Amino acid sequence: MVEEYCKRVHEYFNGLEKHCFPFDESKIPKNGLYVLFEKSECCHGTCRIVMVGTTQEVNQLWWIG
């Protein structure tokens, strides 16, 4: 059951638009979740998610450093 949820999460987030460094700040939402992938690693036939998070400050999603 957990493996099926993991597969669904990977498929969902891999289906969304991805941004790579360097990126256009105007295309990144100011608030929300961020999901980081490892291009060289696969999980369920997609890029493996290595981190999921949110920002601690308002309007700082694009600046994660």
Contacts in CASP RR format, 6 or more apart in sequence:
PFRMAT RR
TARGET T0000
AUTHOR 0000-0000-0000
METHOD contacts of the structure
MODEL  1
MVEEYCKRVHEYFNGLEKHCFPFDESKIPKNGLYVLFEKSECCHGTCRIV
MVGTTQEVNQLWWIG
6 43 0 8 1.000
6 44 0 8 1.000
7 44 0 8 1.000
9 49 0 8 1.000
10 43 0 8 1.000
10 44 0 8 1.000
10 45 0 8 1.000
10 46 0 8 1.000
10 47 0 8 1.000
10 48 0 8 1.000
10 49 0 8 1.000
11 44 0 8 1.000
11 46 0 8 1.000
13 35 0 8 1.000
13 37 0 8 1.000
13 49 0 8 1.000
14 37 0 8 1.000
14 46 0 8 1.000
14 47 0 8 1.000
18 37 0 8 1.000
19 27 0 8 1.000
19 28 0 8 1.000
23 62 0 8 1.000
25 62 0 8 1.000
28 61 0 8 1.000
28 62 0 8 1.000
29 61 0 8 1.000
29 62 0 8 1.000
30 58 0 8 1.000
30 59 0 8 1.000
30 60 0 8 1.000
30 61 0 8 1.000
30 62 0 8 1.000
31 55 0 8 1.000
31 58 0 8 1.000
31 59 0 8 1.000
31 61 0 8 1.000
32 54 0 8 1.000
32 55 0 8 1.000
32 61 0 8 1.000
33 52 0 8 1.000
33 53 0 8 1.000
33 54 0 8 1.000
34 51 0 8 1.000
34 52 0 8 1.000
34 53 0 8 1.000
34 54 0 8 1.000
34 55 0 8 1.000
34 61 0 8 1.000
34 64 0 8 1.000
35 49 0 8 1.000
35 51 0 8 1.000
35 52 0 8 1.000
35 53 0 8 1.000
36 49 0 8 1.000
36 50 0 8 1.000
36 51 0 8 1.000
36 52 0 8 1.000
37 47 0 8 1.000
37 48 0 8 1.000
37 49 0 8 1.000
37 50 0 8 1.000
38 47 0 8 1.000
38 48 0 8 1.000
38 50 0 8 1.000
39 47 0 8 1.000
41 47 0 8 1.000
41 48 0 8 1.000
41 50 0 8 1.000
42 48 0 8 1.000
43 49 0 8 1.000
54 61 0 8 1.000
55 61 0 8 1.000
55 64 0 8 1.000
END
